[in-house]
Amino acid sequence: MAAQRRFQSFADFYPFYLSEHGHAACRGLHYLGSSAGLAITVYALLSERYFLIIELDIEQRRCTQHVPYGAERPYRVQFSTTPKVASRPMVSLESKRILVNHADVFMGPVLCNVLAEHGAEVIADTHALRTGDEASQIVADAGEVHVLVANLSVAAPSTAAAEVTEEEWRDTFAALVDPLPRLVHAVLPQMIERRAGKILVMGSASALRGMKRASTYSAARGAQLGYVQALGVEVARHNVQVNAIAQNFVDNPTYFPPEVQADERFQARLQREVPLGRLVDAREDAEFAAYLCSDRANCFVGQVFPLCGGWVTR
């Protein structure tokens, strides 16, 4: 019967092998491959001849070598690589149909690419979503929707609070807030009937930290997050998860275009206000969104996740 021991790295395994078999055997033991994050399984087979079996997972490929030990001469460990399984992303969105709104702006382009890379069928919509009929028609045309990603954006006004006009206020809410209940009204019935679904809002951390000359924009983004929290607890019993990413200082062409990033004053602000010291990469954001769209995230209910390099932490 085989005795089994498990090692987290080659560095953990080597002293064990050395103590068991001495320096003579170790002279021929050469490790070929990466030493980071490997799981090594060693089986000592109790028989007339002992064999060392090393299994390593390297990028989802299995490397196995049977090495006789206890023999007079040392043996060089060489690894052949044969596929363990077909390579797949850790987060799988296979068989999921994901509707992404405003797919041509804000986080839309990178979201569509990353979600598709994880196996989703992405329905990229670019309508303005200014009327209720428009939202209903988009969902009707999409058919079965497993995940709705509400990626809504508008140019952020920078008006002093005392000078905000009724038109600015209404236009900002019309772009960021009003589409949400319309989209939910259109997509939620099928999710409830199916007892499965997800709604993810790409929101803003501006709702979580006060900023000068941003009262209109922050209020609208705050309304988004309040809606997510209320809706999330209401529909959780139907196995529908509603959550939001509250982001800021994330690389995207709508709010941080190249000309803004190239400005020395912006770079100074980045170092001053963002503990991370850089913009969050767009793919980092999109990968987190992909996770929240997956079945691995079924436990999150009405939650708001700040993603802003530490600009806010809760």
C-alpha positions in Angstrom: 0.0 0.0 0.0 1.3 3.4 -0.9 2.2 6.1 1.7 1.4 9.6 0.5 2.9 12.9 1.4 2.0 16.2 -0.2 4.4 19.1 -0.7 3.6 22.7 -1.7 6.9 23.4 -3.5 10.1 21.7 -4.6 11.8 23.6 -1.8 9.6 21.7 0.7 10.1 18.4 -1.0 13.9 18.5 -1.4 14.9 18.3 2.4 12.5 15.3 2.8 14.2 13.5 -0.1 17.6 14.4 1.2 16.9 13.1 4.7 15.4 9.9 3.3 18.1 9.1 0.7 21.2 11.1 1.4 23.4 13.3 -0.6 24.5 10.6 -3.0 21.0 10.2 -4.4 20.4 13.9 -4.4 23.4 14.6 -6.6 21.4 13.5 -9.6 18.1 15.1 -8.6 17.8 18.2 -10.8 14.6 20.1 -10.8 13.5 21.3 -14.3 10.6 23.8 -14.3 9.1 26.6 -12.4 9.1 26.5 -8.6 6.3 28.9 -8.0 2.9 27.7 -6.8 3.4 24.0 -7.6 1.8 21.1 -5.8 4.1 18.1 -5.6 2.7 14.7 -4.6 5.3 12.1 -3.6 4.3 8.4 -3.3 6.7 6.0 -1.6 5.6 2.6 -3.0 6.5 -0.2 -0.5 7.8 -2.9 -2.7 11.1 -4.6 -3.5 12.2 -1.5 -5.5 11.2 2.0 -4.4 9.9 4.5 -6.9 9.5 8.2 -6.5 6.5 9.7 -8.3 6.4 13.5 -8.7 3.3 15.2 -10.0 3.3 18.9 -10.7 0.6 21.1 -12.1 2.1 23.8 -14.3 -0.5 25.9 -16.0 -3.1 23.1 -15.9 -0.6 20.6 -17.4 0.4 17.5 -15.6 4.1 16.5 -15.4 4.8 13.0 -14.0 8.1 11.3 -13.6 8.7 7.8 -12.1 12.2 7.8 -10.7 13.8 4.7 -9.3 15.7 5.5 -6.1 17.8 3.4 -3.7 19.8 2.3 -6.7 23.6 2.6 -7.0 23.6 5.5 -9.4 21.6 8.8 -9.1 18.8 9.6 -11.6 18.1 12.9 -13.3 14.5 14.0 -12.9 13.1 15.0 -16.3 9.6 16.1 -16.9 7.5 15.4 -19.9 4.5 17.6 -20.3 1.2 16.1 -21.5 -2.1 17.9 -21.3 -4.0 17.2 -18.1 -7.2 18.7 -19.4 -8.0 21.2 -22.1 -6.9 24.6 -21.0 -9.8 26.7 -19.7 -10.0 29.9 -17.7 -10.4 29.5 -14.0 -13.7 31.3 -14.1 -16.1 29.7 -16.6 -19.0 31.5 -18.2 -19.7 28.8 -20.7 -23.4 28.5 -21.7 -24.1 31.9 -20.3 -25.7 34.6 -22.4 -24.6 38.0 -21.1 -26.2 41.3 -22.1 -23.8 44.3 -21.8 -25.3 47.8 -22.2 -23.4 50.8 -23.6 -21.0 48.2 -24.9 -19.0 50.8 -26.9 -18.1 53.1 -24.0 -16.9 53.1 -20.4 -16.0 49.5 -19.5 -18.0 48.0 -22.4 -15.3 47.1 -24.9 -13.0 45.3 -22.4 -16.0 43.7 -20.6 -17.2 42.2 -23.9 -13.7 40.8 -24.7 -13.0 39.3 -21.3 -16.5 37.8 -20.8 -16.2 36.2 -24.2 -12.7 34.8 -23.3 -14.3 33.1 -20.4 -16.8 31.4 -22.7 -19.8 33.6 -22.5 -22.0 34.5 -25.4 -21.9 38.3 -25.2 -24.8 40.4 -26.5 -23.2 43.8 -27.0 -25.8 46.6 -27.0 -25.1 50.2 -27.8 -28.6 51.8 -27.4 -28.8 55.0 -25.4 -31.6 53.5 -23.2 -33.5 56.8 -22.8 -37.0 55.2 -23.0 -38.7 52.3 -21.3 -39.8 50.9 -24.6 -36.2 50.8 -25.8 -35.0 48.7 -22.8 -37.9 46.3 -23.3 -37.1 45.8 -27.0 -33.4 45.2 -26.3 -34.2 42.4 -23.8 -36.9 41.0 -26.1 -34.4 40.9 -29.1 -31.7 39.3 -26.9 -34.0 36.4 -25.9 -32.6 34.4 -23.0 -30.4 36.5 -20.8 -28.5 34.8 -17.9 -26.6 37.9 -16.8 -27.3 41.6 -17.3 -24.3 43.9 -17.1 -25.6 47.4 -16.7 -22.6 49.4 -18.0 -24.0 52.9 -18.0 -22.0 56.1 -18.4 -22.3 59.8 -19.0 -19.8 62.6 -19.2 -19.4 63.7 -15.5 -20.5 67.3 -14.9 -18.1 69.4 -12.9 -20.6 72.2 -12.0 -20.5 73.8 -8.6 -23.5 72.7 -6.5 -25.0 76.2 -6.4 -24.9 76.4 -10.2 -26.4 73.0 -11.1 -29.3 73.4 -13.4 -32.5 71.3 -13.6 -31.5 70.2 -17.1 -28.1 68.9 -15.9 -29.6 67.0 -13.0 -32.3 65.4 -15.1 -29.9 64.5 -18.0 -27.5 62.8 -15.6 -30.2 60.8 -13.9 -31.7 59.9 -17.2 -28.5 58.4 -18.4 -27.3 56.6 -15.2 -30.4 55.9 -13.1 -33.6 55.7 -15.1 -32.4 52.8 -17.4 -31.8 50.5 -14.4 -35.4 49.8 -13.4 -36.4 49.7 -17.0 -33.8 47.0 -17.8 -34.7 45.1 -14.6 -38.4 45.2 -15.3 -37.6 43.7 -18.7 -35.1 41.0 -17.7 -36.1 40.0 -14.2 -39.2 37.9 -15.0 -37.3 35.3 -17.0 -34.6 35.1 -14.3 -37.2 34.5 -11.6 -39.0 31.9 -13.7 -35.7 30.2 -14.3 -34.7 30.6 -10.7 -31.3 31.7 -11.8 -29.7 35.0 -13.0 -27.4 37.8 -12.2 -27.4 41.6 -12.6 -24.2 43.5 -12.3 -24.0 47.2 -12.3 -20.8 48.9 -13.3 -21.0 51.8 -10.8 -18.7 54.4 -9.3 -16.9 54.9 -6.1 -17.7 58.6 -6.4 -20.9 57.7 -4.5 -18.7 56.5 -1.6 -16.5 59.5 -1.1 -17.3 63.2 -1.4 -15.7 65.1 -4.3 -15.9 68.8 -5.0 -18.0 69.9 -8.0 -19.4 66.4 -8.5 -22.8 66.7 -6.7 -24.9 65.7 -9.7 -22.7 62.8 -10.8 -22.2 61.5 -7.3 -25.9 61.6 -6.5 -26.8 59.7 -9.6 -24.1 57.1 -9.0 -25.3 56.8 -5.4 -28.8 56.2 -6.6 -27.5 53.3 -8.6 -25.9 51.7 -5.6 -28.9 52.2 -3.4 -31.1 50.5 -6.0 -28.7 47.6 -6.2 -28.7 47.0 -2.5 -32.5 47.1 -2.2 -33.1 45.0 -5.3 -30.5 42.5 -4.3 -32.1 41.6 -1.0 -35.5 41.5 -2.6 -34.7 39.0 -5.4 -32.1 36.8 -3.6 -34.8 34.3 -2.6 -35.3 33.7 -6.4 -31.6 32.8 -6.7 -31.0 36.0 -8.6 -27.9 37.9 -7.5 -27.7 41.7 -7.9 -24.4 43.4 -7.1 -22.3 46.4 -8.2 -18.7 47.3 -8.8 -18.1 50.9 -7.5 -15.0 51.9 -9.4 -12.8 54.9 -9.8 -9.3 55.4 -11.1 -9.8 52.5 -13.5 -8.3 52.8 -17.0 -11.1 53.4 -19.5 -11.6 55.7 -22.5 -14.7 57.5 -21.1 -13.3 58.9 -17.8 -9.6 58.5 -18.1 -8.7 59.0 -21.8 -5.0 59.1 -22.9 -4.9 62.9 -22.8 -6.0 62.9 -19.1 -3.5 60.2 -18.2 -0.7 62.1 -19.8 -1.4 65.3 -17.8 1.3 65.8 -15.1 -1.3 67.2 -12.7 -3.4 64.1 -13.0 -0.3 61.9 -12.4 0.4 64.0 -9.3 -3.2 63.5 -8.1 -2.9 59.8 -8.7 0.2 59.5 -6.5 -1.4 61.7 -3.9 -4.9 60.2 -3.6 -4.6 56.5 -4.8 -2.6 54.2 -2.5 -2.0 51.8 -5.4 -0.1 54.6 -7.1 -1.5 53.8 -10.6 -4.7 53.3 -12.4 -6.4 49.9 -12.1 -5.9 48.1 -15.4 -9.1 47.7 -17.4 -8.7 43.9 -17.5 -8.3 43.7 -13.8 -11.7 45.3 -13.5 -13.2 43.1 -16.2 -11.8 39.9 -14.7 -13.5 40.7 -11.4 -16.7 41.5 -13.2 -16.4 38.1 -15.0 -16.1 36.4 -11.6 -19.2 38.2 -10.3 -21.0 37.0 -13.4 -20.1 33.4 -12.7 -21.6 30.7 -10.6 -18.7 31.0 -8.2 -20.3 34.3 -7.0 -23.7 32.9 -6.1 -23.3 34.0 -2.5 -23.2 37.8 -3.0 -26.4 39.6 -2.3 -26.9 43.4 -2.9 -23.2 44.1 -2.4 -21.2 47.0 -3.5 -17.5 46.3 -4.2 -15.2 49.3 -4.3 -12.5 48.9 -7.0 -10.4 52.0 -7.0 -6.8 51.2 -5.9 -7.6 52.1 -2.3 -9.2 55.5 -3.0 -12.0 54.2 -0.9 -11.9 50.8 0.9 -15.6 50.3 1.9 
